[in-house]
Amino acid sequence: MTDPTVPPTPPVPLDALLAREDLALRRVAGPAAPGIVVHWAHTSEMADPYPYLLGGELLLSAGVHIPDGAGPGYFDAYVSRIVAAGGVALGFGLAPVHDTVPEALVAACDLQGLPLLEVPPRTTFSGVARAVWQLMAQARLAELRRVTEAHQSLASAAARPNPVPSLLHRLSRHLDGRVVLFGPEGTEIGAAGRTRGEETEAALAKLAQVVRPSGPDGPRPAPTSGTEPGTVPGAGGPASPAGRARPRPSPVSATDTVAGVRLTAYALGAGHGFVLGVAAPSRDSGDHTIASVAAVLLTLLTGEQQSGTGAARSAALVRLLLGSEPEDVAPLLGGERWRVVHARPDAQVPDALAASALGAALGSALVDPADGVVRVLLPTGREPQAQPGWTLGVSAAVGPRDWPAADTRAARALARARATRVPLVVHGARPALDDLVPSADADAHARLLLAPVEGTPALVDTLRTWLSLHGSWDRTAVVLSVHRNTVRQRIARCAALLETDLDDPDVRMNLWFALRRT
């Protein structure tokens, strides 16, 4: 369960504060363990700060509360209350009350294991607090960057021809742990990362059973003794009117700790009984988010993806088998005009999971893997994008009656994509100049042709606008919000730099082709 007293920000290592030269803090007592972290900074001059602390604080005090002639007993009691409240360190400010840290306070902190920091006169308590929040913000930004990069990495892995092993491997690397995908029967169907011992492996498999859906005839096993409170709902409930026990609701996740290893099990959302198990030596604040994203992607890979409801797809199949025309059943599948996509992986022959992952990435569940090629029927409105690890050929959008012809065109587009070594080729409704030139060659030609002016964006923008408006000085000036003489000067400058005649239609055609590539 989430501790409401802990702020939703990464803690700051105490050593990071000590390393700040602008603060010039100095440890004068207490342990120097690298694992000590600060959750926030708090200033108090109360003789008993216990009621005002939540735990995890760096308590700052100038010793105003210390009475004259205070002895070791006072400081022992003071430090013990800080430790009892969960304070992680004490910062003692020099001046205006004390010139040095009291020796009795140093001894008390050493005795009770509380780090004691000397705060020099030039360092204000607000400056220390600001440094804590700055370090927290930096840690938070780094954590967000880590999570974002992990999301992108996992999504890329899910789109590869062999998605499940790729995704599990990357997840284990991001979490620095062992990850296992359990099947509906509890068998291990995929894993990555270093094993953590037989005891841990067995505990993880048992924890996976806790979150696996079960009915009244197949009760879930009880959670392990170490399962954290609140992660698994209570068992049972009142009997149904028919006398049968109601199915026990399954939690979406459960956690445990075995032999110092943190275990987590995630039920995949398709409801087919697949479970993701994670065993890691520690758990950072972003690990749960990363693992949850992996669970969603694995749900897409292991469950049936539907562009419509399952009932509608079943009805469409039955009608086709009983002789209905494609155009009559297409509305049941989610659209009237469709593209056909042919895809071939860059590496091994695709399996059913790889085909399903590709369909999920493109946005359709109508997938047919056969003879090393995956065919996808994609409704319009979902523009196909290049997918890592795949070469795609795409037809133009057509009605159901033209699906066979679109299938042929997609196959031709795939052959052309493979021949030209580009990730995606779309068969246009009518040929265009761009279709005749490989993308890489076109881009190289454009960069070479426009090199003399590419360093001046104003010239490039003016040339593009002027050509798009068929050489109209006035309309170009209006679009660019400049005087028409400025347009003339820029176009003349372009002609001089490009060493060409801009009145020549062939030159204009070549330049327009190049500008479309930039």
Secondary structure, DSSP 8 states (H G I E B T S, - for coil): ---TTS-SS--EEHHHHHT-TTTT-EEEES---TT-EESEEEE---S--GGG--SSEEEEE-STT--TT--HHHHHHHHHHHHHTT--EEEEE-SSS-SS--HHHHHHHHHHT--EEEE-TTS-HHHHHHHHHHHHHHHHHHHHHHHHHHHHHHHHHHTSSSHHHHHHHHHHHHHTSEEEEE-TTS-EEEEES----HHHHHHHHHHHHHHS---TTS------TT--TTSS-----S--TTS--------SEEEEEETTEEEEEEE-TTSSS-EEEEEES---TTHHHHHHHHHHHHHHHHS---SS-HHHHHHHHHHHHTT--HHHHHHHHT-SSEEEEEEEESSS---HHHHHHHHHHHT-S-EEEETTEEEEEEETTS-----TTEEEEE---B-GGGHHHHHHHHHHHHHHHHHHT-SEEE--SS--GGGGS-HHHHHHHHHHHHTTTTT-HHHHHHHHHHHHTTT-HHHHHHHHTS-HHHHHHHHHHHHHHHTS-TT-HHHHHHHHHHHHT-
